[in-house]
Amino acid sequence: MYVCLCAGVTDRMIEAAVMDGSRRMKDIVETFQLGKTCASCVEAAQEVMQQSIRNLDLAYDLMSSEPIQLPAQANTMQMSA
């Protein structure tokens, strides 16, 4: 989805910037030259950046946590299906 039509910036581009290490709105604004024309995109871009950071943090948390143990009954049901 386009976040900034003026600069042609999509949510995926912002997500990729977060994956590459951008953690400040200043970084996103400078990287993509947001807000230079009408500035109506800045709030939406910030929301995408914040959600991307939360998703990345959640992924790191899941990768570092203990594996989830399924109950024995659930394993039996999967095998018989």
Backbone torsions as a table, in degrees:
resi	resn	phi	psi	omega
1	MET	NA	140.8	177.7
2	TYR	-75.2	131.2	174.9
3	VAL	-96.7	-37.2	179.8
4	CYS	-133.5	108.9	178.3
5	LEU	-71.8	-35.2	-178.3
6	CYS	-60.3	-42.3	-177.7
7	ALA	-100.5	-4.5	179.6
8	GLY	68.9	37.4	-176.1
9	VAL	-101.3	131.3	179.2
10	THR	-106.5	165.9	177.0
11	ASP	-61.7	-34.5	179.6
12	ARG	-66.3	-33.8	177.5
13	MET	-66.6	-40.0	178.2
14	ILE	-68.8	-41.6	177.0
15	GLU	-58.7	-42.1	179.1
16	ALA	-64.5	-38.4	178.2
17	ALA	-64.1	-39.2	176.8
18	VAL	-64.7	-42.9	178.0
19	MET	-61.1	-31.1	179.6
20	ASP	-84.5	-0.3	173.7
21	GLY	118.6	-7.2	178.7
22	SER	-67.7	127.2	-179.4
23	ARG	-130.7	-0.1	-179.6
24	ARG	-121.8	143.8	178.7
25	MET	-60.3	-33.9	178.0
26	LYS	-57.1	-40.4	178.8
27	ASP	-62.8	-44.1	-178.6
28	ILE	-65.9	-45.1	179.9
29	VAL	-60.4	-45.4	-178.9
30	GLU	-69.5	-41.4	-178.5
31	THR	-61.6	-43.9	-173.5
32	PHE	-105.8	2.7	179.7
33	GLN	56.3	43.5	179.9
34	LEU	-75.4	150.5	175.6
35	GLY	78.6	6.5	-177.5
36	LYS	-78.2	-26.5	-176.4
37	THR	-102.9	-69.7	-176.5
38	CYS	-115.8	-18.3	176.7
39	ALA	66.8	8.5	179.5
40	SER	-74.0	-9.2	-176.5
41	CYS	-90.7	-15.9	-169.3
42	VAL	-61.3	-42.8	-179.8
43	GLU	-64.8	-44.4	178.8
44	ALA	-64.3	-39.7	178.5
45	ALA	-63.2	-39.0	178.8
46	GLN	-65.5	-40.1	177.9
47	GLU	-62.6	-43.3	178.5
48	VAL	-63.4	-43.7	179.2
49	MET	-61.2	-47.2	-178.6
50	GLN	-63.8	-41.5	178.3
51	GLN	-65.9	-38.8	178.4
52	SER	-63.4	-40.2	177.7
53	ILE	-64.9	-43.7	178.0
54	ARG	-61.2	-43.4	179.1
55	ASN	-62.7	-41.5	179.7
56	LEU	-66.2	-43.0	177.5
57	ASP	-62.1	-40.9	178.3
58	LEU	-63.6	-42.2	178.6
59	ALA	-61.9	-42.7	177.7
60	TYR	-63.0	-41.6	178.6
61	ASP	-61.5	-44.2	-179.5
62	LEU	-66.0	-37.1	-179.7
63	MET	-69.7	-28.4	-176.3
64	SER	-96.0	-4.6	-178.4
65	SER	-87.7	167.3	178.3
66	GLU	-67.0	147.3	176.9
67	PRO	-61.4	146.0	178.6
68	ILE	-79.4	128.8	178.4
69	GLN	-93.6	123.2	176.8
70	LEU	-80.8	145.4	175.3
71	PRO	-62.0	151.0	-178.2
72	ALA	-57.4	-37.4	-178.9
73	GLN	-63.7	-39.1	179.8
74	ALA	-64.6	-38.5	177.9
75	ASN	-64.8	-40.2	180.0
76	THR	-64.2	-42.3	-179.2
77	MET	-65.0	-38.1	179.6
78	GLN	-67.2	-37.3	-177.4
79	MET	-71.2	-33.1	-176.4
80	SER	-84.2	-13.3	-176.8
81	ALA	-76.1	NA	NA
